[in-house]
Amino acid sequence: MRTITVSLPERRSYTVLVGKSLWGEGGWFERVSFPSRNGVLVTNTTIETLHAERVRSFFTRAGFTLGKVVVPDGEEHKNLATVEKIYHELLKLRLDRKSFLLALGGGVITDITGFVASTFLRGIGYYQIPTSLLAQVDSSIGGKTGVNLEEGKNLVGTFYQPWGVFVDLSFLETLPEREYREGLGEVLKAAFLSGGEFLHFVEEHKEAIRRRDPKILEEVVALAVDFKRKIVEEDERESGIRSILNYGHTIGHALERALGYGRIRHGEAVALGMVGESLLAWKLGIGKKETFEKQKMLLEDFGLPVCLNCSLDQRVCLSALHLDKKREGGKVRLVFLEDFGRPRWGVEVDEEEITQILCFLEKGVYP
């Protein structure tokens, strides 16, 4: 088992535990502090069937009273209507300010449960139990919470750190192939930003990662978590270097909005966003052609999309970009790689430049 501590001055630090079959062994549990013995598990309809009873039984045997709230599965349900439903369920369960939430699920559940915890009774504790690769390496760590509006993704949210993160790699055994591959989009994002040993490890173990080798996966997840840990510790509220974690996300979120939530998965959109942003970096003279080509090759090697293969309403896409949280002074700001391990953030780009990149992504014909 790996133990990674996220240390945050002036705020609660917390531990990320990475291991296999955490819910079959209890030795680690004694190291975790809970505010009370009263909590609620928040999950979705799919994960409830697969994993909820195992987790609930573990807590029940440890002397906890654990309620359960189940919401529909899918990005299209990551909205304020679902948040309100959860609030009402928590009130029925008579939670108080010492109660806590357990977020059992993928990126949608980790984001929405964190948002509920940060706002219910003006803030209660919560713990992340991510079940998807994407959530294990990214959304469960760092305290970004949020929900979507019709106009765009994660436009309503808070910074609110979890009190602990429990990464059980055995959950990945039941993950559908497409959902597993989308998580690799976030793994590759972290490896591209980090460069060095992390990127080399991913390249060297491509086949083992694709077949979900347990030992290699534990190392990959730990590398990704530790990379994000360093960035979050340096810049918790994204006023500087944490912006690099948005690599591929600005264009990716716009593609999700334009295509319709649920039609394309988040990790797939991030992969497309990285292709577009690395191509634009090369065309603007910020990045290198070799860096663009290597990213595109690795994304393809891991089964991620590098073009849309469908028509795109560019007006909707551009509209979403102009509502992006990271814009300033009406300008879209992107993260570029000068090279692997050398990100540059806050680069202003014009609409015309974005439009050209969208055309490349739509047609799948690259220079």
Secondary structure as GFF3:
##gff-version 3
##sequence-region A 1 367
A	DSSP	beta_strand	2	6	.	.	.	ID=ss1
A	DSSP	beta_strand	14	19	.	.	.	ID=ss2
A	DSSP	three_ten_helix	22	24	.	.	.	ID=ss3
A	DSSP	three_ten_helix	27	31	.	.	.	ID=ss4
A	DSSP	beta_strand	38	44	.	.	.	ID=ss5
A	DSSP	alpha_helix	45	47	.	.	.	ID=ss6
A	DSSP	pi_helix	48	52	.	.	.	ID=ss7
A	DSSP	alpha_helix	53	61	.	.	.	ID=ss8
A	DSSP	beta_strand	65	71	.	.	.	ID=ss9
A	DSSP	three_ten_helix	75	77	.	.	.	ID=ss10
A	DSSP	alpha_helix	80	92	.	.	.	ID=ss11
A	DSSP	beta_strand	100	105	.	.	.	ID=ss12
A	DSSP	alpha_helix	107	119	.	.	.	ID=ss13
A	DSSP	three_ten_helix	120	122	.	.	.	ID=ss14
A	DSSP	beta_strand	125	130	.	.	.	ID=ss15
A	DSSP	alpha_helix	133	134	.	.	.	ID=ss16
A	DSSP	pi_helix	135	139	.	.	.	ID=ss17
A	DSSP	beta_strand	144	149	.	.	.	ID=ss18
A	DSSP	beta_strand	152	159	.	.	.	ID=ss19
A	DSSP	beta_strand	165	168	.	.	.	ID=ss20
A	DSSP	three_ten_helix	169	174	.	.	.	ID=ss21
A	DSSP	alpha_helix	177	194	.	.	.	ID=ss22
A	DSSP	alpha_helix	196	204	.	.	.	ID=ss23
A	DSSP	alpha_helix	206	210	.	.	.	ID=ss24
A	DSSP	alpha_helix	214	234	.	.	.	ID=ss25
A	DSSP	three_ten_helix	241	246	.	.	.	ID=ss26
A	DSSP	alpha_helix	249	259	.	.	.	ID=ss27
A	DSSP	alpha_helix	266	283	.	.	.	ID=ss28
A	DSSP	alpha_helix	289	301	.	.	.	ID=ss29
A	DSSP	alpha_helix	314	322	.	.	.	ID=ss30
A	DSSP	beta_strand	332	339	.	.	.	ID=ss31
A	DSSP	beta_strand	342	349	.	.	.	ID=ss32
A	DSSP	alpha_helix	351	363	.	.	.	ID=ss33
###
